[in-house]
Amino acid sequence: MNKQTFDNIYRHGLQIGDIVSYSCRSLFQSYFGKHDSLVLNKEFLFQKHTRFGIRTFYLYTMLNTDSQKIIEVKTQNIKIHEVIRGR
């Protein structure tokens, strides 16, 4: 993922139609498993000012491509590895 794409995701979140490869965070603050999902919907939660700029947080509704289940994931609970932008 190039820097421009990462900065855009950091500031504006994922777009509907993106295919995302990510890891989820457990209660113990460690990331586990790699999942691939299609973003179906996003809902704004809040934004926070950081030393790197404004960061926005969303609640995403995603379709997991492996299990074909619809899941809800918060921005702060995932680590994004790769994004394929939808049109």
GIDA-V275194 format. One record per residue. N is the residue number from 0. RES is the residue in three letters. OMEGA is omega in degrees with one decimal (999 if undefined). Layout:
n={N:N}
res={RES:RES}
omega={OMEGA:OMEGA}
//
This chain:
n={0:1:2:3:4:5:6:7:8:9:10:11:12:13:14:15:16:17:18:19:20:21:22:23:24:25:26:27:28:29:30:31:32:33:34:35:36:37:38:39:40:41:42:43:44:45:46:47:48:49:50:51:52:53:54:55:56:57:58:59:60:61:62:63:64:65:66:67:68:69:70:71:72:73:74:75:76:77:78:79:80:81:82:83:84:85:86}
res={MET:ASN:LYS:GLN:THR:PHE:ASP:ASN:ILE:TYR:ARG:HIS:GLY:LEU:GLN:ILE:GLY:ASP:ILE:VAL:SER:TYR:SER:CYS:ARG:SER:LEU:PHE:GLN:SER:TYR:PHE:GLY:LYS:HIS:ASP:SER:LEU:VAL:LEU:ASN:LYS:GLU:PHE:LEU:PHE:GLN:LYS:HIS:THR:ARG:PHE:GLY:ILE:ARG:THR:PHE:TYR:LEU:TYR:THR:MET:LEU:ASN:THR:ASP:SER:GLN:LYS:ILE:ILE:GLU:VAL:LYS:THR:GLN:ASN:ILE:LYS:ILE:HIS:GLU:VAL:ILE:ARG:GLY:ARG}
omega={-178.9:-174.5:-178.8:178.7:-179.9:178.9:179.1:178.9:179.8:-175.1:-172.2:179.3:177.4:177.6:174.9:-178.4:177.6:171.2:-170.3:171.4:-172.7:173.1:177.6:177.8:179.1:178.4:-176.0:174.5:175.5:-179.6:-179.2:175.3:176.6:-177.6:173.9:-177.3:175.6:-179.1:-179.8:-176.5:173.2:-178.6:-178.8:175.9:179.4:174.8:-175.3:176.0:177.9:178.6:178.6:-178.1:-179.1:176.4:179.9:-178.6:-176.0:168.6:-177.1:167.9:-174.0:173.3:179.0:-175.4:179.6:-174.6:-178.4:177.7:176.5:-178.4:174.3:-176.4:175.4:-178.8:-174.6:-179.8:-179.0:172.8:-175.0:178.6:-175.9:178.4:170.5:-175.0:173.3:-179.1:999}
//
